[in-house]
Amino acid sequence: MAKRIKSKGAALTHIDSSGEARMVDVSAKPATERIAVAEGLVIMSKSSLDMIVSGNAKKGDVLGTARIAGIMAAKRTSDLIPLCHPLALSKVTVDIAPNKKLPGCRVRATVKVTGPTGVEMEALTAVSVACLTIYDMIKAVERGVRIEGIHLIEKKGGKSGHYLVTDNAID
């Protein structure tokens, strides 16, 4: 039996009173500037990271390709996530920082829109697809690559206000 999950006293917004899935009606909400930042890690061997950083991957520019894939994914989020609103995004950036300490890459996406609904799903989708692209481009040399810790770091705008992770424990 499915349990109805509540947050702050309100039922899930994508489920109607009879328990059916629905796309939330945001037509009465004002268009405001909304920003979301998400992050994730791709953990790999030091030799795989060195190959990426030196530009010697057989499939080409891993970081550049992953950046483009993440941006494209953010723009197509409503095609991938059921009940997600299609949005006219005004900004998408995907930053990928190689980190020898992990070893691996920290992937961070920032997405911005002026509209009646937030862009958290677009930021999370951008990070997810960028991480998957890194994996795809190096899987021939290392199958044990791990994608970890994909999460929302910050959200601004809208009725729920500002959300910021203050203890970002992913290193």
Contacts in CASP RR format, 6 or more apart in sequence:
PFRMAT RR
TARGET T0000
AUTHOR 0000-0000-0000
METHOD contacts of the structure
MODEL  1
MAKRIKSKGAALTHIDSSGEARMVDVSAKPATERIAVAEGLVIMSKSSLD
MIVSGNAKKGDVLGTARIAGIMAAKRTSDLIPLCHPLALSKVTVDIAPNK
KLPGCRVRATVKVTGPTGVEMEALTAVSVACLTIYDMIKAVERGVRIEGI
HLIEKKGGKSGHYLVTDNAID
4 11 0 8 1.000
4 12 0 8 1.000
4 15 0 8 1.000
5 12 0 8 1.000
6 12 0 8 1.000
13 24 0 8 1.000
14 21 0 8 1.000
14 22 0 8 1.000
14 23 0 8 1.000
14 24 0 8 1.000
14 83 0 8 1.000
15 21 0 8 1.000
15 22 0 8 1.000
16 22 0 8 1.000
21 82 0 8 1.000
21 83 0 8 1.000
22 83 0 8 1.000
23 83 0 8 1.000
23 85 0 8 1.000
24 83 0 8 1.000
24 85 0 8 1.000
24 117 0 8 1.000
26 85 0 8 1.000
26 116 0 8 1.000
26 117 0 8 1.000
27 116 0 8 1.000
29 115 0 8 1.000
29 116 0 8 1.000
29 117 0 8 1.000
29 158 0 8 1.000
29 159 0 8 1.000
30 116 0 8 1.000
31 114 0 8 1.000
31 115 0 8 1.000
31 116 0 8 1.000
32 114 0 8 1.000
32 115 0 8 1.000
32 116 0 8 1.000
32 157 0 8 1.000
32 158 0 8 1.000
33 112 0 8 1.000
33 113 0 8 1.000
33 114 0 8 1.000
33 115 0 8 1.000
33 156 0 8 1.000
33 157 0 8 1.000
34 112 0 8 1.000
34 113 0 8 1.000
34 114 0 8 1.000
34 115 0 8 1.000
34 117 0 8 1.000
34 118 0 8 1.000
34 119 0 8 1.000
34 155 0 8 1.000
34 156 0 8 1.000
34 157 0 8 1.000
34 158 0 8 1.000
35 110 0 8 1.000
35 111 0 8 1.000
35 112 0 8 1.000
35 119 0 8 1.000
35 154 0 8 1.000
35 155 0 8 1.000
35 156 0 8 1.000
35 157 0 8 1.000
36 110 0 8 1.000
36 111 0 8 1.000
36 118 0 8 1.000
36 119 0 8 1.000
36 120 0 8 1.000
36 122 0 8 1.000
36 123 0 8 1.000
36 124 0 8 1.000
36 152 0 8 1.000
36 154 0 8 1.000
36 155 0 8 1.000
36 156 0 8 1.000
37 108 0 8 1.000
37 109 0 8 1.000
37 110 0 8 1.000
37 111 0 8 1.000
37 123 0 8 1.000
37 152 0 8 1.000
37 153 0 8 1.000
37 154 0 8 1.000
37 155 0 8 1.000
38 108 0 8 1.000
38 109 0 8 1.000
38 120 0 8 1.000
38 123 0 8 1.000
38 124 0 8 1.000
38 126 0 8 1.000
38 127 0 8 1.000
38 150 0 8 1.000
38 151 0 8 1.000
38 152 0 8 1.000
38 153 0 8 1.000
39 106 0 8 1.000
39 107 0 8 1.000
39 108 0 8 1.000
39 109 0 8 1.000
39 127 0 8 1.000
39 149 0 8 1.000
39 150 0 8 1.000
39 151 0 8 1.000
39 153 0 8 1.000
39 168 0 8 1.000
39 170 0 8 1.000
40 106 0 8 1.000
40 107 0 8 1.000
40 108 0 8 1.000
40 127 0 8 1.000
40 131 0 8 1.000
40 147 0 8 1.000
40 148 0 8 1.000
40 149 0 8 1.000
40 150 0 8 1.000
40 151 0 8 1.000
40 170 0 8 1.000
41 102 0 8 1.000
41 104 0 8 1.000
41 105 0 8 1.000
41 106 0 8 1.000
41 107 0 8 1.000
41 131 0 8 1.000
41 147 0 8 1.000
41 148 0 8 1.000
41 149 0 8 1.000
41 170 0 8 1.000
42 104 0 8 1.000
42 105 0 8 1.000
42 107 0 8 1.000
42 131 0 8 1.000
42 134 0 8 1.000
42 135 0 8 1.000
42 145 0 8 1.000
42 146 0 8 1.000
42 147 0 8 1.000
42 148 0 8 1.000
43 102 0 8 1.000
43 103 0 8 1.000
43 104 0 8 1.000
43 145 0 8 1.000
43 146 0 8 1.000
43 147 0 8 1.000
43 148 0 8 1.000
44 102 0 8 1.000
44 103 0 8 1.000
44 104 0 8 1.000
44 105 0 8 1.000
44 138 0 8 1.000
44 142 0 8 1.000
44 144 0 8 1.000
44 145 0 8 1.000
44 146 0 8 1.000
45 103 0 8 1.000
45 142 0 8 1.000
46 100 0 8 1.000
46 103 0 8 1.000
47 141 0 8 1.000
47 142 0 8 1.000
48 103 0 8 1.000
48 104 0 8 1.000
48 138 0 8 1.000
48 141 0 8 1.000
48 142 0 8 1.000
48 145 0 8 1.000
49 98 0 8 1.000
49 100 0 8 1.000
49 102 0 8 1.000
49 103 0 8 1.000
49 104 0 8 1.000
49 105 0 8 1.000
51 57 0 8 1.000
51 138 0 8 1.000
51 141 0 8 1.000
52 62 0 8 1.000
52 63 0 8 1.000
52 98 0 8 1.000
52 105 0 8 1.000
52 134 0 8 1.000
52 138 0 8 1.000
53 98 0 8 1.000
55 61 0 8 1.000
55 62 0 8 1.000
57 137 0 8 1.000
57 138 0 8 1.000
57 141 0 8 1.000
58 140 0 8 1.000
58 141 0 8 1.000
59 65 0 8 1.000
59 136 0 8 1.000
59 137 0 8 1.000
59 138 0 8 1.000
59 140 0 8 1.000
60 137 0 8 1.000
62 133 0 8 1.000
62 134 0 8 1.000
62 137 0 8 1.000
62 138 0 8 1.000
63 96 0 8 1.000
63 98 0 8 1.000
63 105 0 8 1.000
63 134 0 8 1.000
64 96 0 8 1.000
65 133 0 8 1.000
65 137 0 8 1.000
66 94 0 8 1.000
66 96 0 8 1.000
66 107 0 8 1.000
66 130 0 8 1.000
66 131 0 8 1.000
66 133 0 8 1.000
66 134 0 8 1.000
66 137 0 8 1.000
67 94 0 8 1.000
67 95 0 8 1.000
67 96 0 8 1.000
67 130 0 8 1.000
69 129 0 8 1.000
69 130 0 8 1.000
69 132 0 8 1.000
69 133 0 8 1.000
70 92 0 8 1.000
70 94 0 8 1.000
70 109 0 8 1.000
70 125 0 8 1.000
70 126 0 8 1.000
70 127 0 8 1.000
70 129 0 8 1.000
70 130 0 8 1.000
70 133 0 8 1.000
71 92 0 8 1.000
71 93 0 8 1.000
71 94 0 8 1.000
71 126 0 8 1.000
72 129 0 8 1.000
73 80 0 8 1.000
73 125 0 8 1.000
73 126 0 8 1.000
73 128 0 8 1.000
73 129 0 8 1.000
73 130 0 8 1.000
74 89 0 8 1.000
74 92 0 8 1.000
74 94 0 8 1.000
74 109 0 8 1.000
74 111 0 8 1.000
74 122 0 8 1.000
74 123 0 8 1.000
74 125 0 8 1.000
74 126 0 8 1.000
75 89 0 8 1.000
75 92 0 8 1.000
75 122 0 8 1.000
76 125 0 8 1.000
77 84 0 8 1.000
77 87 0 8 1.000
77 121 0 8 1.000
77 122 0 8 1.000
77 125 0 8 1.000
78 84 0 8 1.000
78 85 0 8 1.000
78 86 0 8 1.000
78 87 0 8 1.000
80 125 0 8 1.000
81 121 0 8 1.000
81 125 0 8 1.000
84 121 0 8 1.000
85 117 0 8 1.000
87 113 0 8 1.000
87 115 0 8 1.000
87 117 0 8 1.000
87 118 0 8 1.000
87 119 0 8 1.000
87 122 0 8 1.000
88 113 0 8 1.000
89 111 0 8 1.000
89 112 0 8 1.000
89 113 0 8 1.000
89 119 0 8 1.000
89 122 0 8 1.000
90 112 0 8 1.000
90 113 0 8 1.000
90 114 0 8 1.000
91 110 0 8 1.000
91 111 0 8 1.000
91 112 0 8 1.000
92 109 0 8 1.000
92 110 0 8 1.000
92 111 0 8 1.000
92 112 0 8 1.000
92 122 0 8 1.000
92 126 0 8 1.000
93 109 0 8 1.000
93 110 0 8 1.000
94 107 0 8 1.000
94 108 0 8 1.000
94 109 0 8 1.000
94 126 0 8 1.000
94 127 0 8 1.000
94 130 0 8 1.000
95 107 0 8 1.000
95 108 0 8 1.000
95 109 0 8 1.000
95 110 0 8 1.000
96 105 0 8 1.000
96 106 0 8 1.000
96 107 0 8 1.000
96 108 0 8 1.000
96 130 0 8 1.000
96 134 0 8 1.000
97 105 0 8 1.000
97 106 0 8 1.000
97 108 0 8 1.000
98 104 0 8 1.000
98 105 0 8 1.000
99 105 0 8 1.000
99 106 0 8 1.000
101 171 0 8 1.000
102 171 0 8 1.000
105 134 0 8 1.000
106 170 0 8 1.000
107 127 0 8 1.000
107 130 0 8 1.000
107 131 0 8 1.000
107 134 0 8 1.000
108 127 0 8 1.000
108 153 0 8 1.000
109 122 0 8 1.000
109 123 0 8 1.000
109 124 0 8 1.000
109 126 0 8 1.000
109 127 0 8 1.000
109 130 0 8 1.000
110 123 0 8 1.000
111 119 0 8 1.000
111 122 0 8 1.000
111 123 0 8 1.000
111 126 0 8 1.000
112 119 0 8 1.000
113 119 0 8 1.000
113 122 0 8 1.000
118 155 0 8 1.000
118 157 0 8 1.000
118 158 0 8 1.000
120 152 0 8 1.000
120 155 0 8 1.000
123 152 0 8 1.000
124 150 0 8 1.000
124 151 0 8 1.000
124 152 0 8 1.000
127 150 0 8 1.000
128 147 0 8 1.000
128 150 0 8 1.000
131 147 0 8 1.000
131 150 0 8 1.000
132 147 0 8 1.000
134 145 0 8 1.000
135 145 0 8 1.000
135 147 0 8 1.000
138 145 0 8 1.000
139 145 0 8 1.000
148 170 0 8 1.000
149 170 0 8 1.000
151 165 0 8 1.000
151 170 0 8 1.000
152 163 0 8 1.000
152 165 0 8 1.000
153 164 0 8 1.000
153 165 0 8 1.000
153 168 0 8 1.000
154 162 0 8 1.000
154 163 0 8 1.000
154 164 0 8 1.000
154 165 0 8 1.000
155 161 0 8 1.000
155 162 0 8 1.000
155 163 0 8 1.000
156 162 0 8 1.000
156 163 0 8 1.000
END
